[in-house]
Amino acid sequence: MPNEKVLLEKQQYVAELKDKLSTAVAGVLVDYKGINVADDTKLRKELREAGVEYRVVKNTMLRLALKDTAYEEISNVLENTTAIAISHEDPIVAAKIICKYIEDNKNTSYAVKAGFADGKPMDKAEIETLAKLPNKEGLVSMLLSVLTGNLRGLAVAIKAIGEKKEEEAGAPAAAEEAPAAE
């Protein structure tokens, strides 16, 4: 049986992990076996630069942290090795970086287990679908493109109508001016 100090440290760790999960906008659980040190270092650096916290966790500790949360159902994937990537800002970036790594390194057994986004637990397939979405800036850019495209089309249509009315109004006046000039 662990002594009181160790037990207290574990309780603090679980409480800290539970707090991080509750404030996160998204997270991805992965089975990290099969990744070498160089690739792990590169992946961690990319995640850190994107504002994603990545850490290896013990399944028991994560299971306790997930207990009584909206994400409790993802506890069923907590087997073997587990690491978690937690994003506090962009709900897509962690999934995007991890799935890109998996796609680039198909020969490893590194794999997505499950995850969550916007308060909803997600399975492996949903995380992979989430990773294919454009990031927030991409979505805003697409929205602005659609909005300005419609405005541009409206401006062209109004200009064409104005030119047509000018032609209609100008055609009889031009016909009247021509005989007067002779």
N, C-alpha and C positions, 0 to 999 in steps of 0.2 A: 504494500500500500504506500502511495507517495506521501511524503511528508507535507506538512501544512504549507510551507513556503512554495514548493513545487506546485501544489494544488492551486494556490493563490495566483501564481504566475500564469498557469493555464487558464484560469477563469478570466484574468485580465486580457490574455491573448484572444480568447473567444469573444469577450465583450468588444474589444477593439475591432476584430474582424466583422462582427455583427454590425457595428457602427459604420464601417466602411461599406458594407453591403447595402445598408439602409440609405446611405447618401449617394450611392452610385447610380448613374443613369443606365449603365449596362455592364455586363460582365460575361466572360467566356471561361468555361472550365475545360482544361485540356489534359490529355494523358501525355506526359512529356517524355516517356521513355523513347529511346532511339535518337535523341538529339545529342549531338556532340558539343563539347565546350565552346568551340569557335562559333558554331551556329547559334547556340544558346546566348552567347555574349552579343552577337549581332542582333538577334531577335529582341533581347532585352533593351538594347540601345535604341532600336527603332521604336519600340513601345514607349520607352521613357520619353523620347523626343516628341511623341504624339500625345503625351500627358496621360499615359496609361500606366497604372501600377500593376506590376507582374510579380507574383511570388508563388513559391512552392508551399503547399499547405498539407497538413496531415488530414486525412479523410475524416477522422473522428472529430477533430477541432472544427472543420468546416461543417460537418453534419450538425454539431452543437450550435454553431453560429447561424445556420439556416433554419433551425428549429423555431417554430412560431413566427415565421416570416412568410411573405407572399411567394418566396422561392423555395419553400420547403420540399416541394415535389422533385426538385432536381437532385435531392440527396440520394436517390436510387442509382445514380451513375457513379457514386463515390467508391470506386474500387481501384486497385493498383496505384499507380503514381498519379498525383493530381497537382496541377498548378492553376492559378486563377489570374486572369487579366481583368482589372477593374478600371472602368472609365468613369470619371466624374463629370465630363463635359459633353463629348461626342458619343452618341449611342452606337455608332457604326464602326468607329476607328479600330477598336480592339478586334472585332470579328474580321474586319478587312485585312489587317496586318497578319493575324494568325492564319487565316485561310489562304492568303497569298504565300506565306511561308510553306504551308502544307502542299500547295499546288506546285511550288518550285522544288520541293524536296520529297517527291513521291516515294522514294526508296526508304524513308524512315517510317517508324510506327507512331510518330508524333501525330495525335489526332484530337479533334474537338469531341468533347463528351456531351456538353449541354451549355446553357447560358441563360441570360435574362436581359431584358431591355424594357425600359419604361414600366417597371412593376410587374412584368409578365414573364413567367418562366418559359424557356424555349428549348426545344430539343435540337439535336445536331443539324437536322435538315433546315430548321428555321434559322439557325445561326449562319449556315452556309448561304441561305437566301439573303439574309441581312447583309452579309459581306459583299454581295453583288450590287447592292444599292449605292448610288453616288453619295458622297458625304454631304454635310449640311451646305457647304458653299456651292457644291455642284447642283443640289436641289434648288437653292435660291437662284442660281444662274439660269437654270432651266425655266423656272417660274418667270423670271424677268424677261427671258427670251420670248416666252409665249405671250406675255402681256405686251411687250413692245412690238411683237410681230402683228398682233391684232390692231394695235394703234397705227402701225405703219400701213397696214392694209386699209384701215379706215381713212387715213390721210391721202393715200393714193386714190381711193374711190371718190372722196370729196373733190380732189383736184380734177379728176376726170370728169365729174359732173359739172364742175365750174367751167372747164374748157369746152365741154359740149354746149353749155348754155351760151358761152361767149360766141361760139361758132354759129349757133342758131340765131342769136341776136345780131351778130355781125354780118351774116350772109345776106339778108334783105337790104341792109344799109349799104353794103358793097354793090349790090345790083342796082340800087337807086342812084348811087354815085356814078356808076359807069355811063349811063346814058346822058347824064347831065354834063359830063366832061366832053362829049362830042358836040 
